[in-house]
């Protein structure tokens, strides 16, 4: 390791993560307030983050395009041709997080939002 990295590890600073949750950071003028996104936003990766007042209530909402199928496969299955070993992140279908005011966000069920995208976010751009 030392032959490759030299003195770099000794000179590097220490960084810690206190959470691995997907979060939004609100600018409160003197500081940023970190708020974890609701559970529904945690179960699949979120891409194409869109912010706007989608329901016209005066509060900003967030829309996430979810899923990612383009993971690199380390091994290719020859036993089951076409099977990628389950290497894709597909637990989401796109998610509207309704702004409730005061930095609170509420996940809106797909049945209510009428949005449903069952592909990879790389294949389907978010259109609102």
ZAFILO-384853 format. One record per atom (N, C-alpha, C, CB): residue number from 1; z, x, y. Coordinates in pm, whole numbers, plus 50000, padded with zeros to 5 digits. Glycine has a CB too. Layout:
LOVO num     w     u     v
LOVO NUM     Z     X     Y
...
//
This chain:
LOVO num     w     u     v
LOVO   1 50000 50083 49882
LOVO   1 50000 50000 50000
LOVO   1 50000 50088 50125
LOVO   1 50121 49905 49999
LOVO   2 50083 50188 50127
LOVO   2 50093 50274 50245
LOVO   2 49963 50349 50270
LOVO   2 50208 50372 50229
LOVO   3 49889 50383 50161
LOVO   3 49761 50451 50178
LOVO   3 49660 50362 50249
LOVO   3 49706 50496 50041
LOVO   4 49667 50234 50224
LOVO   4 49573 50140 50284
LOVO   4 49618 50100 50424
LOVO   4 49558 50016 50197
LOVO   5 49744 50062 50440
LOVO   5 49793 50008 50567
LOVO   5 49857 50111 50659
LOVO   5 49891 49900 50540
LOVO   6 49892 50226 50608
LOVO   6 49955 50328 50690
LOVO   6 50088 50281 50745
LOVO   6 49864 50368 50803
LOVO   7 50110 50301 50874
LOVO   7 50236 50265 50939
LOVO   7 50235 50122 50993
LOVO   7 50264 50361 51053
LOVO   8 50127 50050 50972
LOVO   8 50114 49914 51026
LOVO   8 50228 49822 50988
LOVO   8 49985 49854 50979
LOVO   9 50271 49815 50861
LOVO   9 50382 49724 50828
LOVO   9 50511 49755 50903
LOVO   9 50410 49729 50679
LOVO  10 50539 49880 50929
LOVO  10 50662 49917 51001
LOVO  10 50654 49878 51148
LOVO  10 50688 50067 50988
LOVO  11 50533 49880 51205
LOVO  11 50516 49850 51347
LOVO  11 50498 49701 51374
LOVO  11 50396 49925 51401
LOVO  12 50468 49624 51270
LOVO  12 50443 49481 51288
LOVO  12 50571 49405 51318
LOVO  12 50375 49422 51164
LOVO  13 50560 49305 51400
LOVO  13 50675 49219 51430
LOVO  13 50697 49120 51317
LOVO  13 50655 49146 51562
LOVO  14 50811 49054 51322
LOVO  14 50845 48955 51220
LOVO  14 50817 48815 51274
LOVO  14 50994 48968 51177
LOVO  15 50750 48735 51193
LOVO  15 50719 48597 51231
LOVO  15 50768 48506 51119
LOVO  15 50565 48578 51257
LOVO  16 50831 48396 51156
LOVO  16 50881 48301 51056
LOVO  16 50824 48163 51083
LOVO  16 51035 48297 51057
LOVO  17 50800 48091 50976
LOVO  17 50758 47951 50987
LOVO  17 50877 47864 50949
LOVO  17 50635 47921 50895
LOVO  18 50908 47768 51033
LOVO  18 51020 47677 51004
LOVO  18 50972 47549 50937
LOVO  18 51094 47643 51133
LOVO  19 50842 47523 50946
LOVO  19 50784 47406 50879
LOVO  19 50637 47434 50850
LOVO  19 50800 47278 50966
LOVO  20 50586 47371 50749
LOVO  20 50443 47378 50718
LOVO  20 50376 47243 50744
LOVO  20 50421 47422 50572
LOVO  21 50449 47155 50809
LOVO  21 50398 47021 50839
LOVO  21 50290 47027 50946
LOVO  21 50513 46928 50885
LOVO  22 50196 46934 50940
LOVO  22 50098 46916 51047
LOVO  22 50173 46854 51165
LOVO  22 49976 46825 51002
LOVO  23 50148 46906 51283
LOVO  23 50225 46864 51400
LOVO  23 50134 46841 51519
LOVO  23 50332 46967 51435
LOVO  24 50186 46772 51619
LOVO  24 50124 46760 51749
LOVO  24 50224 46818 51849
LOVO  24 50086 46609 51784
LOVO  25 50173 46884 51952
LOVO  25 50260 46942 52054
LOVO  25 50231 46876 52188
LOVO  25 50240 47097 52063
LOVO  26 50332 46809 52242
LOVO  26 50319 46739 52368
LOVO  26 50361 46832 52482
LOVO  26 50403 46611 52369
LOVO  27 50278 46840 52587
LOVO  27 50309 46921 52704
LOVO  27 50404 46841 52793
LOVO  27 50179 46961 52781
LOVO  28 50528 46887 52803
LOVO  28 50629 46819 52883
LOVO  28 50654 46893 53015
LOVO  28 50761 46808 52804
LOVO  29 50552 46956 53069
LOVO  29 50550 47030 53194
LOVO  29 50628 47161 53186
LOVO  29 50607 46945 53305
LOVO  30 50755 47156 53151
LOVO  30 50836 47278 53143
LOVO  30 50844 47336 53002
LOVO  30 50977 47251 53194
LOVO  31 50800 47260 52905
LOVO  31 50804 47305 52765
LOVO  31 50711 47219 52680
LOVO  31 50949 47298 52709
LOVO  32 50685 47265 52559
LOVO  32 50609 47186 52463
LOVO  32 50705 47127 52361
LOVO  32 50501 47272 52393
LOVO  33 50683 47001 52329
LOVO  33 50766 46932 52231
LOVO  33 50684 46915 52103
LOVO  33 50816 46794 52285
LOVO  34 50729 46977 51994
LOVO  34 50662 46965 51865
LOVO  34 50711 46844 51789
LOVO  34 50682 47091 51783
LOVO  35 50619 46762 51741
LOVO  35 50653 46642 51665
LOVO  35 50570 46643 51537
LOVO  35 50628 46512 51749
LOVO  36 50637 46629 51422
LOVO  36 50565 46621 51296
LOVO  36 50485 46492 51291
LOVO  36 50662 46630 51176
LOVO  37 50363 46501 51240
LOVO  37 50281 46382 51223
LOVO  37 50337 46300 51108
LOVO  37 50133 46419 51197
LOVO  38 50311 46169 51106
LOVO  38 50360 46083 50998
LOVO  38 50314 46130 50859
LOVO  38 50314 45939 51020
LOVO  39 50384 46084 50757
LOVO  39 50357 46122 50619
LOVO  39 50209 46112 50583
LOVO  39 50437 46035 50524
LOVO  40 50143 46005 50625
LOVO  40 50003 45982 50589
LOVO  40 49912 46094 50638
LOVO  40 49957 45850 50645
LOVO  41 49953 46163 50744
LOVO  41 49875 46275 50795
LOVO  41 49906 46405 50721
LOVO  41 49901 46294 50944
LOVO  42 50010 46406 50640
LOVO  42 50051 46527 50569
LOVO  42 49984 46541 50432
LOVO  42 50202 46528 50552
LOVO  43 49934 46433 50374
LOVO  43 49888 46437 50235
LOVO  43 49746 46491 50219
LOVO  43 49896 46301 50176
LOVO  44 49673 46506 50327
LOVO  44 49538 46562 50321
LOVO  44 49516 46643 50449
LOVO  44 49428 46449 50305
LOVO  45 49436 46748 50441
LOVO  45 49410 46826 50563
LOVO  45 49338 46741 50666
LOVO  45 49328 46953 50531
LOVO  46 49369 46762 50792
LOVO  46 49306 46687 50900
LOVO  46 49215 46777 50981
LOVO  46 49410 46624 50990
LOVO  47 49094 46729 51005
LOVO  47 48995 46802 51084
LOVO  47 48942 46707 51189
LOVO  47 48880 46858 50995
LOVO  48 48857 46755 51276
LOVO  48 48795 46671 51379
LOVO  48 48901 46585 51446
LOVO  48 48684 46583 51318
LOVO  49 48998 46648 51507
LOVO  49 49107 46577 51574
LOVO  49 49052 46517 51704
LOVO  49 49228 46671 51603
LOVO  50 49063 46386 51716
LOVO  50 49013 46314 51833
LOVO  50 49129 46243 51901
LOVO  50 48903 46213 51793
LOVO  51 49137 46256 52033
LOVO  51 49244 46193 52109
LOVO  51 49182 46097 52210
LOVO  51 49332 46300 52181
LOVO  52 49237 45978 52217
LOVO  52 49189 45878 52312
LOVO  52 49269 45750 52294
LOVO  52 49038 45851 52293
LOVO  53 49253 45659 52387
LOVO  53 49319 45529 52377
LOVO  53 49226 45433 52304
LOVO  53 49359 45473 52519
LOVO  54 49227 45437 52171
LOVO  54 49130 45363 52090
LOVO  54 49155 45213 52086
LOVO  54 49131 45417 51952
LOVO  55 49277 45169 52114
LOVO  55 49305 45026 52109
LOVO  55 49330 44965 52248
LOVO  55 49425 45000 52021
LOVO  56 49315 45045 52353
LOVO  56 49325 44993 52489
LOVO  56 49465 44953 52533
LOVO  56 49238 44877 52502
LOVO  57 49571 45007 52469
LOVO  57 49707 44969 52507
LOVO  57 49770 45063 52610
LOVO  57 49794 44965 52384
LOVO  58 49694 45162 52658
LOVO  58 49747 45254 52758
LOVO  58 49811 45379 52699
LOVO  58 49846 45183 52844
LOVO  59 49828 45386 52568
LOVO  59 49885 45503 52502
LOVO  59 49775 45578 52427
LOVO  59 49999 45463 52404
LOVO  60 49779 45711 52435
LOVO  60 49679 45790 52364
LOVO  60 49707 45789 52215
LOVO  60 49677 45934 52417
LOVO  61 49601 45773 52138
LOVO  61 49605 45771 51993
LOVO  61 49539 45899 51941
LOVO  61 49535 45644 51935
LOVO  62 49556 45925 51814
LOVO  62 49491 46039 51749
LOVO  62 49415 45986 51629
LOVO  62 49596 46149 51706
LOVO  63 49292 46035 51612
LOVO  63 49218 46004 51492
LOVO  63 49187 46135 51421
LOVO  63 49087 45926 51524
LOVO  64 49219 46140 51291
LOVO  64 49193 46259 51209
LOVO  64 49085 46228 51107
LOVO  64 49323 46306 51139
LOVO  65 48987 46314 51100
LOVO  65 48893 46310 50989
LOVO  65 48958 46395 50880
LOVO  65 48747 46363 51029
LOVO  66 48966 46345 50757
LOVO  66 49041 46415 50652
LOVO  66 48951 46459 50537
LOVO  66 49151 46327 50599
LOVO  67 49008 46540 50451
LOVO  67 48951 46591 50326
LOVO  67 48868 46717 50349
LOVO  67 48864 46483 50260
LOVO  68 48858 46797 50243
LOVO  68 48780 46921 50246
LOVO  68 48739 46954 50104
LOVO  68 48861 47038 50311
LOVO  69 48612 46947 50077
LOVO  69 48562 46970 49941
LOVO  69 48504 47110 49923
LOVO  69 48456 46868 49908
LOVO  70 48484 47183 50028
LOVO  70 48410 47309 50020
LOVO  70 48498 47429 49987
LOVO  70 48340 47333 50149
LOVO  71 48598 47411 49900
LOVO  71 48683 47522 49859
LOVO  71 48605 47614 49767
LOVO  71 48811 47471 49789
LOVO  72 48624 47744 49784
LOVO  72 48556 47841 49698
LOVO  72 48621 47841 49560
LOVO  72 48560 47984 49761
LOVO  73 48540 47830 49457
LOVO  73 48591 47834 49320
LOVO  73 48601 47979 49275
LOVO  73 48500 47753 49224
LOVO  74 48716 48014 49221
LOVO  74 48736 48149 49170
LOVO  74 48673 48160 49032
LOVO  74 48886 48184 49164
LOVO  75 48684 48057 48954
LOVO  75 48624 48056 48820
LOVO  75 48534 47934 48807
LOVO  75 48733 48056 48710
LOVO  76 48435 47946 48724
LOVO  76 48344 47834 48699
LOVO  76 48364 47789 48556
LOVO  76 48195 47873 48726
LOVO  77 48383 47660 48537
LOVO  77 48405 47607 48404
LOVO  77 48273 47597 48329
LOVO  77 48473 47469 48411
LOVO  78 48265 47661 48213
LOVO  78 48146 47650 48129
LOVO  78 48168 47544 48021
LOVO  78 48111 47785 48064
LOVO  79 48294 47509 47998
LOVO  79 48325 47407 47897
LOVO  79 48281 47269 47944
LOVO  79 48474 47407 47866
LOVO  80 48305 47238 48071
LOVO  80 48269 47110 48129
LOVO  80 48176 47134 48248
LOVO  80 48396 47030 48172
LOVO  81 48047 47146 48225
LOVO  81 47954 47170 48336
LOVO  81 47969 47064 48445
LOVO  81 47810 47173 48285
LOVO  82 47969 47109 48568
LOVO  82 47982 47018 48681
LOVO  82 48125 46994 48724
LOVO  82 47918 46888 48648
LOVO  83 48221 47033 48639
LOVO  83 48363 47015 48675
LOVO  83 48409 47137 48754
LOVO  83 48452 46995 48548
LOVO  84 48462 47114 48873
LOVO  84 48502 47226 48958
LOVO  84 48649 47263 48942
LOVO  84 48476 47192 49102
LOVO  85 48714 47211 48840
LOVO  85 48855 47243 48818
LOVO  85 48948 47172 48914
LOVO  85 48875 47391 48830
LOVO  86 48898 47069 48982
LOVO  86 48984 46995 49075
LOVO  86 49008 47068 49205
LOVO  86 49116 46967 49010
LOVO  87 48921 47160 49242
LOVO  87 48940 47240 49363
LOVO  87 48882 47170 49486
LOVO  87 48876 47377 49346
LOVO  88 48944 47063 49525
LOVO  88 48906 46998 49650
LOVO  88 49027 46922 49702
LOVO  88 48785 46902 49630
LOVO  89 49033 46908 49830
LOVO  89 49143 46840 49896
LOVO  89 49093 46703 49937
LOVO  89 49196 46922 50020
LOVO  90 49131 46599 49859
LOVO  90 49071 46468 49882
LOVO  90 49170 46352 49876
LOVO  90 48963 46445 49782
LOVO  91 49287 46371 49931
LOVO  91 49388 46265 49927
LOVO  91 49379 46171 50047
LOVO  91 49526 46326 49920
LOVO  92 49294 46201 50143
LOVO  92 49286 46116 50262
LOVO  92 49155 46042 50271
LOVO  92 49305 46200 50387
LOVO  93 49145 45957 50373
LOVO  93 49021 45882 50396
LOVO  93 48992 45869 50545
LOVO  93 49029 45744 50332
LOVO  94 49054 45953 50625
LOVO  94 49046 45940 50770
LOVO  94 49167 45861 50815
LOVO  94 48912 45872 50816
LOVO  95 49224 45894 50929
LOVO  95 49349 45832 50968
LOVO  95 49358 45811 51118
LOVO  95 49466 45915 50921
LOVO  96 49392 45690 51157
LOVO  96 49420 45657 51296
LOVO  96 49571 45659 51314
LOVO  96 49360 45517 51336
LOVO  97 49619 45742 51405
LOVO  97 49761 45747 51442
LOVO  97 49774 45680 51578
LOVO  97 49815 45896 51445
LOVO  98 49828 45559 51579
LOVO  98 49841 45480 51701
LOVO  98 49957 45535 51785
LOVO  98 49862 45329 51668
LOVO  99 49927 45565 51912
LOVO  99 50030 45609 52005
LOVO  99 50118 45492 52044
LOVO  99 49968 45672 52129
LOVO 100 50249 45509 52023
LOVO 100 50344 45401 52053
LOVO 100 50418 45425 52184
LOVO 100 50443 45387 51939
LOVO 101 50386 45535 52253
LOVO 101 50455 45571 52376
LOVO 101 50570 45665 52347
LOVO 101 50505 45446 52447
LOVO 102 50603 45747 52444
LOVO 102 50716 45839 52429
LOVO 102 50695 45946 52322
LOVO 102 50838 45761 52396
LOVO 103 50571 45972 52284
LOVO 103 50544 46073 52183
LOVO 103 50553 46024 52040
LOVO 103 50637 46186 52201
LOVO 104 50571 45895 52021
LOVO 104 50578 45840 51885
LOVO 104 50439 45800 51837
LOVO 104 50673 45717 51879
LOVO 105 50409 45833 51713
LOVO 105 50281 45799 51652
LOVO 105 50305 45720 51525
LOVO 105 50199 45925 51623
LOVO 106 50223 45618 51503
LOVO 106 50235 45532 51385
LOVO 106 50102 45533 51310
LOVO 106 50276 45386 51425
LOVO 107 50107 45564 51181
LOVO 107 49986 45561 51100
LOVO 107 49941 45417 51080
LOVO 107 50010 45631 50963
LOVO 108 49813 45393 51102
LOVO 108 49756 45260 51084
LOVO 108 49684 45257 50949
LOVO 108 49658 45221 51201
LOVO 109 49721 45163 50865
LOVO 109 49660 45151 50732
LOVO 109 49510 45129 50745
LOVO 109 49724 45036 50652
LOVO 110 49435 45185 50651
LOVO 110 49290 45169 50651
LOVO 110 49246 45024 50651
LOVO 110 49230 45239 50534
LOVO 111 49325 44937 50587
LOVO 111 49291 44795 50583
LOVO 111 49295 44733 50722
LOVO 111 49387 44720 50490
LOVO 112 49380 44787 50810
LOVO 112 49390 44734 50946
LOVO 112 49296 44803 51042
LOVO 112 49533 44747 50996
LOVO 113 49274 44934 51022
LOVO 113 49189 45008 51116
LOVO 113 49042 44986 51087
LOVO 113 49221 45156 51110
LOVO 114 49009 44941 50966
LOVO 114 48871 44917 50922
LOVO 114 48791 45046 50916
LOVO 114 48803 44819 51016
LOVO 115 48859 45161 50907
LOVO 115 48789 45288 50891
LOVO 115 48814 45340 50751
LOVO 115 48836 45392 50997
LOVO 116 48707 45384 50685
LOVO 116 48719 45434 50549
LOVO 116 48612 45539 50530
LOVO 116 48705 45318 50444
LOVO 117 48652 45663 50506
LOVO 117 48557 45770 50479
LOVO 117 48605 45845 50357
LOVO 117 48543 45866 50602
LOVO 118 48533 45832 50248
LOVO 118 48578 45890 50121
LOVO 118 48510 46022 50089
LOVO 118 48554 45793 50009
LOVO 119 48449 46087 50183
LOVO 119 48386 46217 50156
LOVO 119 48462 46329 50220
LOVO 119 48243 46218 50206
LOVO 120 48400 46444 50222
LOVO 120 48459 46560 50287
LOVO 120 48436 46550 50437
LOVO 120 48399 46693 50230
LOVO 121 48533 46590 50516
LOVO 121 48515 46584 50660
LOVO 121 48404 46676 50705
LOVO 121 48644 46619 50732
LOVO 122 48371 46777 50624
LOVO 122 48258 46863 50656
LOVO 122 48125 46792 50641
LOVO 122 48259 46985 50568
LOVO 123 48122 46685 50562
LOVO 123 47999 46608 50539
LOVO 123 47987 46492 50636
LOVO 123 47995 46557 50396
LOVO 124 48102 46439 50685
LOVO 124 48100 46320 50768
LOVO 124 48175 46347 50898
LOVO 124 48163 46201 50694
LOVO 125 48102 46371 51005
LOVO 125 48171 46390 51133
LOVO 125 48241 46261 51175
LOVO 125 48072 46434 51241
LOVO 126 48345 46278 51252
LOVO 126 48422 46162 51299
LOVO 126 48351 46097 51416
LOVO 126 48565 46202 51338
LOVO 127 48322 45970 51406
LOVO 127 48259 45894 51514
LOVO 127 48347 45775 51544
LOVO 127 48113 45850 51477
LOVO 128 48382 45760 51670
LOVO 128 48468 45649 51709
LOVO 128 48397 45564 51813
LOVO 128 48604 45701 51765
//
